[in-house]
Amino acid sequence: MKQESLQQARQSLAIERDEIQNVLDTLDPAAFGRAVDVLARVPRIMTCASGTSGIAAKKFAHSLCCIERGAMFMPPCEAVHGGLGALKREDALVMVSRGGKTAELLPVIDVCRKRGATLIAVTENLDSPLARAADIVLALHIGRESDKHNIMATSSFMATVALFDALLAALIEETGYEREMFALIHPGGAVGNLLNKEQAPC
């Protein structure tokens, strides 16, 4: 490996570290608190995003299921072909778009508003169609991506995941979710074995 390659790798790690610190430094407690209140209360949560943001949104939906919040990831292409039938007035839609104007998300926003569901936006563009339509905006402030060309969804992805993990941590506390509850719904793998051994009678 070239020395320059190692230098780029170290720089990538440093940039991503700084961008996650920026999530902490710029967190809006009022907006974050409203999002937690909604996500702790609603019967169903749908997440929706495209591309790399979609990967983060899908991971968040899975994490919500792991703490027994009814959640599902809806790809935009499926959403506009009937998938939005799962979204009801009493539900919440969490949508991620850094620019807030991704074309395939605009019809989803429109249906969400017509349905009357709560729209939670995660975006950097506070003057975007997504931000303007949202009930709650969780703002991202991304300085740069971590690759040398500043074009790959790298530090922006990590910042989004970190924000979602922060919501998850808050929801675990807010809903009183306990370790033994997770053991019941996670019987598989090393984590499941460990947790269920802890719960087994002596």
C-alpha positions, 0 to 999 in steps of 0.5 A, spaced: 500 500 500 502 506 498 503 511 504 498 516 501 493 511 501 494 510 508 494 517 509 487 518 506 484 512 510 487 516 516 484 522 514 477 518 512 477 516 520 478 523 522 473 526 518 468 521 520 469 522 527 469 530 527 462 529 523 459 525 528 461 530 533 458 535 529 451 531 530 452 532 537 454 539 537 448 541 533 443 537 536 436 541 537 434 538 543 426 541 542 426 537 535 429 531 538 425 531 544 418 531 539 421 526 535 422 521 541 415 523 543 412 521 537 416 515 536 414 512 543 407 513 542 405 511 535 403 504 533 407 504 527 413 507 524 415 507 516 422 509 514 423 511 507 429 513 503 433 512 497 440 510 496 445 510 502 440 514 506 435 508 504 440 503 508 441 507 514 433 508 514 432 500 513 437 499 519 433 504 523 427 500 522 430 494 524 433 497 530 426 499 532 423 492 531 428 490 536 425 494 541 418 492 540 416 499 536 412 496 530 416 499 524 418 497 517 422 500 511 419 502 505 423 503 499 420 509 495 419 505 488 414 500 493 411 506 496 408 509 490 406 502 488 401 501 493 406 500 499 403 507 502 397 503 504 400 501 510 401 508 513 395 511 517 393 517 520 396 515 527 402 513 524 409 516 523 413 516 517 421 518 518 424 520 511 431 521 510 434 526 504 440 530 505 438 535 499 430 534 501 428 534 494 429 527 491 424 526 486 422 519 488 420 522 495 416 527 493 410 523 491 411 519 498 411 526 502 404 528 498 401 522 500 403 522 507 400 529 508 394 527 505 394 521 510 395 525 516 401 521 518 406 525 522 412 526 518 419 526 521 424 529 516 432 528 517 435 533 512 441 538 511 436 542 506 432 546 511 429 550 505 427 543 501 420 540 500 421 535 505 423 540 510 417 545 509 412 539 509 415 536 515 412 536 522 419 535 525 425 536 522 432 533 525 437 537 521 444 534 519 450 539 518 455 535 514 461 539 513 464 534 508 464 527 506 471 523 508 473 521 501 478 525 497 473 527 492 468 529 497 463 525 493 461 518 496 456 518 501 461 516 507 461 521 513 454 523 511 451 516 512 455 515 519 452 522 521 445 519 519 446 512 523 449 516 529 443 520 529 438 514 528 442 510 534 441 516 538 434 516 537 434 509 539 438 510 545 433 515 547 427 511 546 429 505 550 430 510 556 423 513 554 419 506 553 422 503 559 425 497 554 429 492 558 434 487 557 430 481 558 424 484 553 430 484 548 432 476 550 425 474 548 425 476 541 432 475 540 433 467 541 438 467 535 445 468 535 451 469 540 447 475 543 441 471 544 444 465 547 448 470 552 441 473 554 437 467 554 442 464 559 442 470 563 434 469 563 434 461 565 432 459 572 438 456 576 
